[in-house]
Amino acid sequence: MESTGPGEPTNGHDSIEVDTHNISPTRKNTRKTNKRFVIKTLIDRRDMEIQRLRDYIVTHPTHDDQFFIDIITTALEGGIGYWSVAYKYDCDAGLATIRAINEEGEPEGPKYRIQPEKLKAAWADIVTNPDLLHIQDWDDLDSSDCDNIIQVLLFGKTIYG
């Protein structure tokens, strides 16, 4: 006997038609899907907030040149000495040329030029860098904060300490 429509017998046997598009996932899969969705939503919101903060920082500069000179001076005089050595340093202008040091204290690798202009130009990206999210008060930075800021300026992330 041939089937004439959905749910009717075929070759003398009952058949069941299943709409595979409307099958709901198992409870476990639903939880995984919901968890992924929530995590993705939170990451998207964080990324939007970071971009909004970057845009605000770029369009509303709040720090003068002395602020950036002070960060460089604090880093050089108290923050980055455990991983670098300064070759040239002008604390009044905030200019320095440094090199990383190895475990024996010997200079190695390329020289890096640090200047307030570079720091100022990269400030929005630095402030919103995930390695620096622990800094609570950006107007009261200590030598460790300044060390991390200089590392993010030079390397894009903190790699020492």
C-alpha positions in Angstrom: 0.0 0.0 0.0 1.5 3.3 -1.0 1.4 6.4 1.2 -1.0 9.1 0.2 0.0 11.7 2.7 1.8 12.3 5.9 1.2 9.8 8.7 -0.5 7.3 6.4 0.7 3.7 6.2 3.4 2.8 3.6 3.7 -0.8 2.4 1.3 -2.0 5.1 3.4 -0.6 7.9 2.8 2.5 10.0 5.2 5.3 9.4 6.1 8.3 11.5 7.1 11.5 9.9 9.5 13.6 11.8 10.2 17.2 11.2 13.9 17.4 12.0 14.0 21.2 11.9 11.8 21.6 15.0 13.6 19.1 17.3 14.6 20.9 20.4 18.2 20.2 21.6 18.8 18.2 24.7 18.9 20.1 28.0 22.7 19.7 28.2 23.1 21.2 24.7 20.8 24.0 25.6 22.8 24.9 28.6 26.0 24.8 26.5 24.4 27.0 23.9 23.1 29.4 26.5 26.5 29.6 28.2 28.3 30.3 24.9 25.7 32.9 24.1 26.1 34.6 27.4 29.9 34.6 27.2 29.8 36.0 23.7 27.4 38.7 24.7 29.5 39.7 27.7 32.7 39.8 25.5 30.8 41.8 22.8 29.6 44.3 25.5 33.1 44.5 27.0 34.6 45.2 23.5 32.0 47.9 22.8 32.8 49.5 26.2 36.5 49.4 25.5 36.0 51.0 22.1 33.7 53.6 23.6 36.4 54.4 26.2 39.1 54.6 23.5 37.0 57.0 21.4 36.4 59.1 24.4 40.0 59.3 25.4 41.0 60.2 21.9 38.4 63.0 21.6 38.7 64.3 25.2 42.4 64.4 26.1 42.7 64.9 29.8 46.4 64.8 30.4 49.1 67.3 29.6 52.6 66.5 28.5 53.9 66.6 32.0 51.7 63.6 32.9 53.4 61.5 30.3 56.8 62.7 31.3 56.1 61.7 34.9 55.0 58.2 33.8 58.3 57.7 32.0 60.4 59.2 34.8 58.6 57.0 37.4 59.1 53.9 35.3 62.8 54.6 34.7 63.6 55.6 38.2 61.7 53.0 40.0 59.8 50.5 37.8 61.7 49.0 34.9 65.2 48.6 36.3 64.7 44.9 37.0 64.3 44.1 33.3 66.1 47.0 31.4 69.0 49.4 31.4 68.8 53.0 30.3 71.5 54.2 27.8 70.3 57.7 27.5 67.9 59.4 29.8 66.7 63.0 30.1 64.2 63.1 33.0 63.2 66.7 32.3 62.0 65.8 28.8 61.0 62.3 29.6 63.3 60.9 26.8 65.1 57.6 27.2 66.7 54.8 25.2 66.6 51.5 27.0 67.5 47.9 26.3 66.2 44.7 28.0 68.7 42.8 30.2 69.1 39.0 30.5 69.2 37.0 33.7 72.9 37.8 34.1 72.1 41.6 33.9 73.7 42.0 30.5 71.9 44.1 27.8 70.4 42.1 25.0 68.0 42.7 22.1 67.1 45.9 20.4 67.2 49.4 21.9 63.9 51.1 22.5 63.3 54.8 22.4 60.8 56.1 24.9 59.3 59.5 24.4 56.2 61.3 25.8 54.8 61.8 22.3 54.7 58.0 21.6 53.1 57.4 25.0 50.5 60.1 24.4 49.7 58.8 20.9 49.2 55.3 22.2 47.4 56.3 25.4 43.9 55.2 24.4 45.1 51.7 23.5 47.3 51.6 26.6 44.5 52.5 29.0 42.1 49.9 27.6 44.7 47.1 27.4 43.6 44.0 29.3 47.0 43.7 31.0 46.4 47.1 32.7 42.8 46.7 33.8 44.0 46.2 37.4 45.0 49.9 37.6 42.2 51.6 39.7 43.4 55.2 39.8 45.0 56.5 36.6 45.9 59.8 38.2 47.8 58.2 41.1 50.2 55.7 39.3 53.0 54.0 41.2 56.3 52.6 39.8 54.7 49.2 39.1 51.9 50.8 37.2 54.3 52.9 35.2 56.5 49.8 34.5 53.4 48.0 33.1 52.4 51.0 31.0 55.9 51.2 29.4 55.9 47.5 28.7 52.5 47.8 27.0 53.8 50.8 25.0 56.9 48.9 23.8 55.6 45.3 23.5 51.8 45.5 23.4 51.5 43.6 26.6 53.3 43.0 29.9 56.0 40.4 29.6 58.2 41.1 32.7 57.1 40.9 36.3 
